[in-house]
Amino acid sequence: GEILFLTNASGGVNEAFAPGDLMLIRDQISDFVPSPLIGENIEEFGPRFPDMSHIYDEGLQGVLRDGAAKLGIPLKEGVYLQFTGPNYESPAEIRMSRILGADAVGMSTACEAIAANHMGMKICGISCISNMAAGISENPLNPQEVQQEAVYLSSGVDVAGEEYLKKLEPMIKADEDTRLTFISQSGDVLYDSDSSKKLENHKSRAEVKQALAEGQGEDI
């Protein structure tokens, strides 16, 4: 089997969160973006109507919890909701998100998780709370400040990611058919077990998707 490790930057909806928190993604809401499975189904990838009961693998969630505990990193948990963007959400949309059960919102990840789940991959994810969502703070969102915070947080996620990878390595080595791909919040592939090392040449999200679909892990 294959493992996909997703990370992103998001806006905090849960008022118990704060900028700088890391959230383990337990589940997701994707109703506000088109499904990546719309169109002709490719049977080699997966069934026409795939089950989404357990998008994020519970075993891998345990690995992430253990890794965070070892590093002494507080790890929140919650539900991630994807909007289309590129605009930030309105305060009313954030109130709606909270009612629907979301703890964080962003503009990526859910679609990738659906596509990967369709293909039978095991998925885990960490969301970096880069800012509190609109309406929670009295201050309007500043894109530059959000981006700066996301860049700052990404270094911490990379450190945590290295620890997670160490914990996942025995699983990979025990099964020659298991492949792990670690995608950062910017869409970069930080690690692919097919290449047995951290990748030096990052590619765009579109190039990553195409390479994964074509099984070119060593070439991306």
PyMOL commands that set and color helices and strands:
alter all, ss='L'
color gray80, all
select helices_A, chain A and resi 58-71+91-100+110-118+143-174+205-213
alter helices_A, ss='H'
color red, helices_A
select strands_A, chain A and resi 2-12+22-29+75-82+104-106+122-132+179-183+189-192+197-198
alter strands_A, ss='S'
color yellow, strands_A
deselect
rebuild
show_as cartoon
